Amino acid sequence: MIALKTLFFLIFVPGVVAGFVPIKLLRFGAQMDFGVFSYLAFPLWIFGSIVILWCFWDFVQKGKGTPAPIDPPKELVVSGFYRHVRNPMYVGVLAVIFGHVLWFGYWNLLIYALVIFSAFHLFVTQYEEPNLKGRFGAAYEKYLNEVPRWIPRVRK
């Protein structure tokens, strides 16, 4: 049942945010030409998709829950991509969206990506982090102090 709920959430949240809405935005706006840099879209799409799917798997297998806030993991997930950055699922979604920006070159997609990042940041700082502190206490506080929110640290 957890896997089914997770699949539903995958289709309707990242699928809509990183897929459906950007495709709908392609009908409007001016385009930019990124030239050869537009080919960076492919690794961004692949990287972002792998990160999203891996994180969903970790939530089901290690967290014993789903990524959906209404049915969250029972265990704190700090392995996999979560060892490097606290919000890899959001980073994966943003990578896919920025891949769209580079490939299609629409200004409105860039604005959309920045709006989505701002929404993610507000959601994380105002809801997720306080909620996780309450649920997991000292273990989450330790995790907050050791792992960056958005940009992975380069380890020596």
Backbone as numpy.savetxt, mean C-alpha at the origin, in Angstrom:
# Nx Ny Nz CAx CAy CAz Cx Cy Cz
-12.44 -19.09 5.37 -13.26 -17.89 5.37 -12.39 -16.62 5.37
-11.26 -16.66 6.12 -10.36 -15.51 6.16 -9.82 -15.24 4.76
-9.45 -16.29 4.05 -8.90 -16.12 2.70 -9.93 -15.49 1.77
-11.18 -15.87 1.89 -12.25 -15.32 1.06 -12.47 -13.83 1.36
-12.48 -13.48 2.64 -12.63 -12.08 3.03 -11.45 -11.25 2.52
-10.27 -11.83 2.59 -9.07 -11.13 2.13 -9.13 -10.92 0.62
-9.57 -11.92 -0.12 -9.71 -11.79 -1.57 -10.72 -10.69 -1.91
-11.83 -10.67 -1.21 -12.84 -9.64 -1.41 -12.25 -8.25 -1.16
-11.51 -8.10 -0.07 -10.89 -6.81 0.25 -9.86 -6.44 -0.81
-9.08 -7.40 -1.28 -8.07 -7.16 -2.32 -8.71 -6.60 -3.59
-9.80 -7.19 -3.99 -10.47 -6.76 -5.22 -11.08 -5.37 -5.04
-11.70 -5.13 -3.90 -12.46 -3.90 -3.75 -11.70 -2.73 -3.17
-10.55 -2.94 -2.58 -9.81 -1.77 -2.08 -8.60 -1.49 -2.97
-7.52 -2.29 -2.92 -6.42 -1.99 -3.84 -6.86 -2.06 -5.30
-7.76 -2.97 -5.62 -8.23 -3.09 -6.99 -8.90 -1.83 -7.50
-9.68 -1.20 -6.65 -10.35 0.05 -7.03 -9.38 1.22 -6.99
-8.62 1.34 -5.89 -7.72 2.49 -5.71 -6.59 2.49 -6.73
-5.99 1.32 -7.00 -4.83 1.27 -7.90 -5.19 0.85 -9.33
-6.42 0.39 -9.54 -6.79 -0.09 -10.86 -7.95 0.67 -11.48
-9.13 0.50 -10.91 -10.34 1.04 -11.50 -10.32 2.57 -11.61
-10.04 3.26 -10.51 -10.06 4.73 -10.53 -9.00 5.29 -11.49
-7.74 4.84 -11.43 -6.77 5.38 -12.41 -7.19 5.15 -13.86
-7.78 4.01 -14.15 -8.22 3.75 -15.53 -9.32 4.74 -15.93
-10.22 5.03 -15.00 -11.28 6.00 -15.29 -10.70 7.40 -15.49
-9.62 7.73 -14.79 -9.01 9.05 -14.91 -8.29 9.24 -16.25
-8.03 8.16 -16.97 -7.33 8.27 -18.25 -8.13 9.04 -19.30
-9.39 9.22 -19.07 -10.23 9.92 -20.04 -10.05 11.44 -19.99
-9.44 11.94 -18.94 -9.40 13.38 -18.72 -7.97 13.87 -18.54
-7.74 15.13 -18.85 -6.49 15.78 -18.48 -5.42 15.78 -19.54
-4.43 16.62 -19.28 -3.27 16.77 -20.17 -2.25 15.68 -19.86
-1.44 15.37 -20.86 -0.42 14.35 -20.69 0.97 14.96 -20.61
1.85 14.23 -19.92 3.27 14.56 -19.85 4.01 13.47 -20.62
5.19 13.78 -21.09 5.99 12.78 -21.79 7.22 12.47 -20.93
7.26 11.27 -20.38 8.39 10.87 -19.55 9.47 10.18 -20.37
9.25 10.06 -21.67 10.25 9.45 -22.54 10.60 8.05 -22.09
11.89 7.77 -22.06 12.38 6.44 -21.70 12.02 6.08 -20.25
11.81 7.08 -19.39 11.46 6.81 -18.00 10.09 6.15 -17.87
9.27 6.27 -18.91 7.95 5.63 -18.84 8.07 4.12 -18.68
9.19 3.55 -19.11 9.38 2.10 -18.97 9.62 1.67 -17.53
9.87 2.63 -16.64 9.96 2.30 -15.22 8.60 1.88 -14.66
7.56 2.12 -15.43 6.22 1.70 -15.00 6.16 0.19 -14.78
6.81 -0.58 -15.64 6.73 -2.05 -15.52 7.29 -2.56 -14.20
8.52 -2.16 -13.80 8.99 -2.64 -12.50 8.14 -2.11 -11.34
7.59 -0.90 -11.47 6.72 -0.40 -10.41 5.45 -1.23 -10.30
4.85 -1.57 -11.44 3.65 -2.41 -11.41 3.95 -3.78 -10.81
5.05 -4.38 -11.23 5.41 -5.71 -10.74 5.74 -5.66 -9.25
6.62 -4.72 -8.86 7.00 -4.58 -7.46 5.77 -4.32 -6.60
4.96 -3.34 -6.99 3.78 -3.00 -6.20 2.83 -4.17 -6.04
2.59 -4.89 -7.12 1.68 -6.04 -7.07 2.21 -7.14 -6.18
3.50 -7.43 -6.28 4.11 -8.45 -5.42 4.01 -8.05 -3.96
4.32 -6.81 -3.65 4.25 -6.34 -2.26 2.83 -6.46 -1.73
1.86 -6.01 -2.50 0.46 -6.08 -2.05 0.07 -7.54 -1.77
0.31 -8.42 -2.72 -0.08 -9.82 -2.56 0.66 -10.48 -1.41
1.95 -10.20 -1.27 2.75 -10.78 -0.18 2.20 -10.33 1.17
1.89 -9.04 1.28 1.36 -8.52 2.54 0.00 -9.12 2.88
-0.83 -9.28 1.87 -2.13 -9.91 2.11 -1.91 -11.34 2.62
-0.99 -12.06 2.01 -0.66 -13.42 2.44 -0.17 -13.43 3.89
0.73 -12.50 4.22 1.24 -12.42 5.59 0.13 -12.13 6.59
-0.82 -11.28 6.22 -1.91 -10.98 7.14 -2.75 -12.22 7.40
-3.00 -13.01 6.38 -3.80 -14.23 6.54 -3.01 -15.28 7.31
-1.77 -15.56 6.88 -0.99 -16.66 7.45 -0.38 -16.34 8.81
0.23 -15.18 8.93 0.93 -14.83 10.18 0.06 -14.03 11.13
-0.78 -13.17 10.57 -1.61 -12.31 11.40 -2.93 -12.92 11.81
-3.32 -13.99 11.12 -4.59 -14.68 11.40 -5.79 -13.75 11.27
-5.75 -12.91 10.23 -6.85 -11.99 9.97 -6.76 -11.48 8.55
-7.43 -10.37 8.31 -7.44 -9.78 6.98 -6.87 -8.36 7.05
-6.56 -7.76 5.90 -6.11 -6.37 5.89 -7.25 -5.38 6.16
-8.49 -5.83 6.11 -9.64 -4.95 6.30 -9.71 -4.48 7.76
-9.88 -3.17 7.98 -9.98 -2.66 9.35 -11.12 -3.29 10.15
-12.16 -3.79 9.48 -13.27 -4.40 10.20 -12.99 -5.84 10.63
-11.93 -6.44 10.11 -11.54 -7.81 10.47 -10.02 -7.91 10.48
-9.37 -7.16 11.39 -7.90 -7.05 11.36 -7.20 -8.32 11.85
-5.90 -8.42 11.59 -5.13 -9.56 12.08 -5.17 -9.64 13.61
-5.13 -10.85 14.11 -5.11 -11.07 15.57 -3.69 -10.94 16.12
-2.71 -11.20 15.26 -1.30 -11.13 15.64 -0.65 -9.96 14.91
0.31 -9.31 15.57 1.07 -8.23 14.96 2.02 -8.81 13.92
1.93 -8.34 12.69 2.78 -8.82 11.60 3.97 -7.88 11.47
5.17 -8.42 11.74 6.40 -7.60 11.67 7.48 -8.27 10.82
7.08 -9.27 10.05 8.04 -9.98 9.20 7.74 -9.67 7.73
8.51 -10.28 6.84 8.32 -10.02 5.42 8.66 -8.57 5.11
7.85 -7.94 4.29 8.08 -6.53 3.95 7.90 -5.63 5.17
7.16 -6.09 6.17 6.93 -5.30 7.38 8.20 -5.15 8.23
9.24 -5.90 7.93 10.53 -5.71 8.61 11.20 -4.43 8.16
10.87 -3.97 6.97 11.58 -2.85 6.35 10.80 -1.53 6.40
9.49 -1.61 6.36 8.65 -0.42 6.36 7.30 -0.79 6.98
6.72 0.13 7.77 5.51 -0.20 8.51 4.26 -0.31 7.64
4.28 0.27 6.48 3.08 0.30 5.64 3.35 -0.20 4.22
3.89 -1.40 4.08 4.25 -1.86 2.74 3.07 -2.03 1.79
1.90 -2.34 2.34 0.73 -2.50 1.47 0.40 -1.19 0.77
0.43 -0.11 1.54 0.17 1.21 0.96 1.29 1.60 -0.01
2.52 1.27 0.33 3.65 1.55 -0.56 3.46 0.79 -1.88
2.99 -0.45 -1.80 2.73 -1.24 -3.00 1.65 -0.62 -3.87
0.57 -0.17 -3.25 -0.51 0.48 -4.00 0.01 1.75 -4.66
0.79 2.53 -3.92 1.35 3.77 -4.49 2.32 3.46 -5.63
3.09 2.39 -5.52 4.00 2.01 -6.60 3.22 1.71 -7.88
2.11 0.99 -7.74 1.28 0.69 -8.91 0.73 1.98 -9.52
0.23 2.88 -8.67 -0.33 4.14 -9.17 0.76 4.98 -9.85
1.95 5.07 -9.24 3.02 5.83 -9.87 3.49 5.16 -11.17
3.34 3.85 -11.27 3.58 3.17 -12.54 2.61 3.67 -13.61
1.34 3.84 -13.22 0.36 4.40 -14.15 0.75 5.81 -14.57
1.21 6.60 -13.60 1.62 7.99 -13.89 2.71 7.99 -14.96
3.74 7.15 -14.76 4.85 7.11 -15.71 4.44 6.58 -17.09
3.61 5.55 -17.11 3.25 4.94 -18.38 2.28 5.80 -19.19
1.23 6.27 -18.52 0.19 7.01 -19.25 0.48 8.52 -19.30
1.20 9.03 -18.30 1.64 10.41 -18.32 0.58 11.47 -18.09
-0.52 11.13 -17.48 -1.57 12.12 -17.23 -1.30 12.88 -15.93
-1.43 14.19 -16.00 -1.26 15.03 -14.81 -2.25 14.65 -13.72
-3.49 14.35 -14.11 -4.49 14.03 -13.10 -4.15 12.75 -12.34
-3.42 11.83 -12.97 -2.97 10.63 -12.25 -1.92 10.98 -11.21
-1.05 11.92 -11.54 -0.05 12.38 -10.56 -0.75 13.04 -9.38
-1.71 13.89 -9.65 -2.47 14.54 -8.57 -3.20 13.49 -7.76
-3.81 12.52 -8.43 -4.50 11.42 -7.75 -3.54 10.67 -6.83
-2.34 10.36 -7.33 -1.35 9.64 -6.52 -1.01 10.43 -5.26
-0.84 11.73 -5.39 -0.52 12.57 -4.23 -1.68 12.65 -3.25
-2.90 12.70 -3.77 -4.08 12.71 -2.90 -4.19 11.37 -2.16
-3.97 10.27 -2.87 -4.04 8.95 -2.24 -2.96 8.82 -1.17
-1.73 9.28 -1.46 -0.69 9.22 -0.44 -1.11 10.03 0.79
-1.65 11.21 0.58 -2.10 12.05 1.71 -3.19 11.35 2.51
-4.13 10.71 1.81 -5.20 9.97 2.49 -4.63 8.80 3.29
-3.70 8.05 2.69 -3.05 6.95 3.40 -2.35 7.47 4.65
-1.61 8.57 4.50 -0.85 9.11 5.63 -1.79 9.52 6.77
-2.86 10.21 6.43 -3.83 10.60 7.46 -4.47 9.39 8.11
-4.85 8.39 7.33 -5.46 7.19 7.87 -4.50 6.47 8.81
-3.25 6.36 8.40 -2.24 5.67 9.21 -1.99 6.42 10.51
-1.77 7.72 10.43 -1.41 8.48 11.63 -2.60 8.73 12.56
-3.79 8.87 12.00 -4.94 9.21 12.83 -5.78 8.00 13.27
-5.70 6.89 12.54 -6.50 5.73 12.91 -5.65 4.49 13.18
-4.87 4.06 12.19 -4.18 2.78 12.31 -3.18 2.74 13.46
-2.27 3.70 13.50 -1.24 3.66 14.54 -1.83 3.74 15.95
-2.75 4.68 16.24 -3.35 4.68 17.58 -4.09 3.37 17.89
-4.79 2.83 16.90 -5.51 1.58 17.09 -4.55 0.43 17.39
-3.45 0.34 16.63 -2.48 -0.74 16.84 -1.75 -0.59 18.18
-1.49 0.65 18.60 -0.89 0.86 19.93 -1.81 0.31 21.00
-3.10 0.56 20.86 -4.07 0.05 21.82 -4.19 -1.46 21.80
-4.10 -2.06 20.64 -4.27 -3.51 20.52 -3.03 -4.30 20.91
-1.84 -3.78 20.54 -0.62 -4.57 20.71 0.37 -3.98 21.71
0.07 -2.81 22.26 0.86 -2.22 23.34 2.33 -2.06 23.07
3.14 -2.56 24.02 4.59 -2.37 23.98 5.23 -2.99 22.73
4.69 -4.09 22.26 5.26 -4.73 21.05 5.14 -3.78 19.85
4.01 -3.09 19.74 3.85 -2.16 18.63 4.69 -0.90 18.83
4.80 -0.43 20.07 5.66 0.73 20.36 7.10 0.43 19.95
7.57 -0.76 20.26 8.93 -1.17 19.88 9.06 -1.17 18.35
8.07 -1.72 17.69 8.04 -1.76 16.23 8.07 -0.34 15.64
7.28 0.56 16.22 7.27 1.96 15.77 8.65 2.59 15.84
9.37 2.28 16.90 10.70 2.87 17.10 11.76 2.25 16.20
11.53 1.05 15.71 12.55 0.34 14.94 12.34 0.38 13.42
11.11 0.57 12.98 10.80 0.46 11.55 10.16 1.77 11.07
10.69 2.35 9.98 10.13 3.60 9.48 8.74 3.42 8.85
8.00 4.51 8.84 6.61 4.47 8.35 6.53 4.26 6.83
7.31 5.02 6.04 7.13 5.01 4.59 8.37 4.62 3.79
9.53 5.06 4.20 10.75 4.84 3.41 11.68 3.92 4.18
12.01 2.75 3.62 12.89 1.81 4.33 14.26 2.41 4.61
14.82 2.06 5.74 16.19 2.46 6.06 17.16 1.54 5.33
18.28 2.10 4.95 19.34 1.28 4.37 20.10 0.66 5.54
20.14 -0.65 5.56 20.82 -1.34 6.67 22.28 -1.56 6.34
23.10 -1.46 7.37 24.55 -1.64 7.18 24.93 -3.09 7.33
